């Protein structure tokens, strides 16, 4: 008799999605390369990005700000990436006593 597969810890939900074959291949390839083959971890990461997008949209709406254009969004993302890289460099330079 085959041992039953253990579910991972924590509350999880199972659901079904339908995608075209190319999308399925792309998702599987990304899961294999970046998540050790764990498609659920990839979907969880994509959902986290969706939650951030919804929060950003709610912030803009709450403060009556226009949604940035694609070009403006790229500029903002580039600036954030520079700030993150700068913070990482500063952190690496510190020594722990």
N, C-alpha and C positions, 0 to 999 in steps of 0.2 A: 504494500500500500504506500502511496506517495504521501510524504508529509504535506500538510496544508501550508500554504504560503501565509506568512504573518503579515498583517496590515501594519503600516507604520503608526507610531504613537500619535495621539491627537485626534480630534474629530475631523473626519474627512467626508466628502460627498462624492459620489460617482455620477457623472452625467455624460451625455453623448453629444458629439458635434459632428456635422457633416462638412467636409472640405473637399476641394478638388485634389486630384492626385499629386499635382505639383506642390501644392501647399503642404500636403501630408509629408512628402519627401523632404521639403525644406524644414518643417518642424522636427521631424525625426533626425535629420542631419544635425540640426542645432542642438537638440537634446543629447545626441551621441557625443558631440564635440565639447559642449560646454557644461553639461549636467550629468555626465557619466551615464547617459542613456535614459535618464529619468525624465520622461515626458511630463509627468505631473509637476515636477520642480520647474520645468520651463513654463508651463501654463500658470503656475503660481507667480512666477516672476513677471510674466506678461500682465497678469491681473493686478499686480502691484503698480505697474506702470499705468494701467487704466485708472486705478484709484488716484494716483498722483495727477493725472490729466483731469479727472472729474473735480478734484479739489482745486486745481488751478482755475478751471472754468467757473466754479462756484465763487472763488475769490474775485475774479474779474467781474462777474455779474453782480456780486454783493457791493462792490465798490464802483459799479457803473463804468468800468474801464473797457475800452474796445479790445477785441481779441487781436493779438499781434499778427502781422502778415508773416508769411513763411520766411522772408528775408530777415525781419525783425527777430523772429524766434531763433533763427540760426545765430544771429549776433549775440543774443542773450545766452544761448547754450555755449557758444565759444567763450564768452566772458566767464561763465560759471566754471567751465573746464579749466581755464587759466587760474582761477582762484583756488580750485581744488588742488591743482598741481602745485601751486605756490605753497599752500598749506601743508601738503605732503613733504615738500622739500624742507620747510621750516621744522617740521616734526622730526625728520630724519637727522637733522643737524643737532638736535638736543641730546645731551648725554644724561643717563640716569645715574645718580650718585649712589 
